Amino acid sequence: MTSNYNFAFLDENTKRMLRRALLKAVAIPGYQVPFGSREMPLPYGWGTGGIQLTAALLGPDDVLKVIDQGADDTTNAVNIRRFFARVAGVTTTERTTEASVIQTRHRIPETPLREDQILVFQVPEPEPLRTLEPREAETRTLHALADYGLMHVKLYEDIAQYGHIATSYDYPVLVDGRFLTSPSPIPKFDNPKLDHSPALMLFGAGREKRLYAIPPYTQVESLAFEDHPFEIQRWEHQCELCGADESYLDEVIVDDRGSRMFVCSDTDYCGQRRAEQAA
Amino acid sequence: MYVAVKGGEQAITRSLQLLAEARRGDLATPELTLDQIRQQLRLGVARVMQEGSLYDEELAAMAMRQAAGDMLEAIFLLRAYRTTLPRFGYTQPLDTNAMRVHRRVSGTFKDVPGGQVLGPTYDYTQRLLEFESTAPGEPLEAAEPLPDTMPRVLDLLDAEALIERIDAGSDPEPIDLTREPLMFPADRATRLQNLARGDEGFLLGMAYSTQRGYAETHPFAGEIRMGEVDVLICPEELGFSIEIGSITLTECQMINQFHGGNGMPPQFTRGYGLCMGEGERKAMSMALVDRTLRCDELGEPAYAPAQNHEFVLSHSDSVEASGFVQHLKLPHYVDFQAELSLLRTLSAQHANRARDEEAATQETSS
């Protein structure tokens, strides 16, 4: 641990500002709280929002896990874990069950989370309406009025054009029956894990300077229509390493003839299953 | 058999070693000293301080060396370091009237009180590569020293009531954009803060677009001045101002034609640009963009990109832009997998539909 910086890099006043904003976010589930996002020593778009939240949450006794695409060993996950080991000296782990704080990009772990765990999401674009309405002043008004017609029309047009909703990740959700919220670019496969989760879920968008929360046991509904209910991805394959048939699979090209294999995107989940099978 | 890509940590360590080696170059060549960078690459240092929002020549030089001359990377390094610095207080507003001027030019009057002072400028070099040694000749002493203070050119117009009056005293206390998030609509003080940190290339392009018909503002360079300004703070426990040093600034005041509107008479209006160190291109660009962003207040039709507050202010920052554009390098396997399966479904639907249509055509024709 380097002593040239405060514990977990940020100074205590900044952490207090972040914690206040987080309390507000927990009090208003799904509402995007503007906050004084700081410039972090990692680039914007690479998890600066998540890193700031993690820095504000960490205490010396916490155990941190960092995943990107579900994996602990992808380079950016490794780098963020190295960063906190360096500036906070906390214990890190790859085991989902051992972690008290899990920072993630694009996935929710397959292993069910507990009440004593916090999941921190890195969010590139917190505004679910942004691609439909680029003006921030306008989208804030739409949220204030709970006017989500734009999104419903978009989903309806998908159905009219393709016969189903053509959004596969960052699938919009309604939190606590009030705020339309981006779950971050997780595959819609993970959306059901947001609903009534025992773990606190926090979302940080550093570049866009917004944070929001889904408190434990909050209702989270993926948008759908009565005659077109929400559906998640299914595979005809099982994981070729652990045989799982209920996990999110990544497709890997294994030779120059384009042969494919399917493996769990959650490396810890896959590894634990293989260890159990070997035992 | 597939082997999971392991060893991210080791790969990163090796990459850092390669980077260090590439950065240093041939060990037989001496390493650049910070003094060399500060003195001989001073305009680069100024840009890094300016967009890094931290006035410290030595740290800026260090960042440039560490970034191997990549200015945006150096700016990023300085910004990240800045985050960790405690905030002791705020200075008094800087008085650029009292600037010790090194350069001062006006494009609107042939001569002005205090005179046109070219100072050290590239404007009249002939852009011929200097193959010979660049050692300067002995400077000649001026016939008379420059006056201590020079009146602002725009104040001379103000006396005739030809230019809009802006009373600084009525401004609300500005927010600190490095501590508070940017919100819309943004007032002028906030916009100026954003532009001051904005990427020079982005502002230059935006400013240029206003000269080519995308929000015409008929600008004149009323005055550009560069020199040193004293920095004063007023500690609460003292109750009076003390000088803590001086910094070099470049200030640009644009004069823009205005035919009246929104209840205001025809008059000249102002666009303002300010930057740390010598940065004339940036200060001028900033002044042009500041003026176009005032379109709502002046009742001008807003149709051009440079008039769109959210468009300009949300995309001006090089650290934000560079990070987000380059984050596409990060793995997106999971989202890509989701898109792959979606595309397979869509493509199967398309093929089925084509087959059905073909069958239907054959049926009718037979």
Interface residues (C-beta under 8 A of the other chain):
Chain A: Y5 N6 F9 L10 D11 T14 P34 F35 G36 S37 R38 E39 M40 P41 P43 Y44 G45 W46 T48 D68 Q69 G70 D73 T74 T75 N76 A77 V78 N79 R82 R105 H106 R107 P124 P134 R135 E136 A137 Y162 G163 H164 A166 S168 Y169 D170 P185 I186 P187 K188 F189 R207 K209 R210 Q233 E240 L241 Y248 L249 D250 E251 V252 V254 M261 V263 S265 T267
Chain B: Y2 A4 V5 K6 G7 G8 E9 A11 I12 F76 R79 A80 R82 T83 T84 P86 T178 R179 E180 P181 L182 M183 F184 P185 E310 S314 V319 E320 S322 G323 F324 V325 Q326 H327 L330 P331 H332 Y333 V334 D335 Q337 A338 E339 L340 S341 L342 T345 L346 Q349
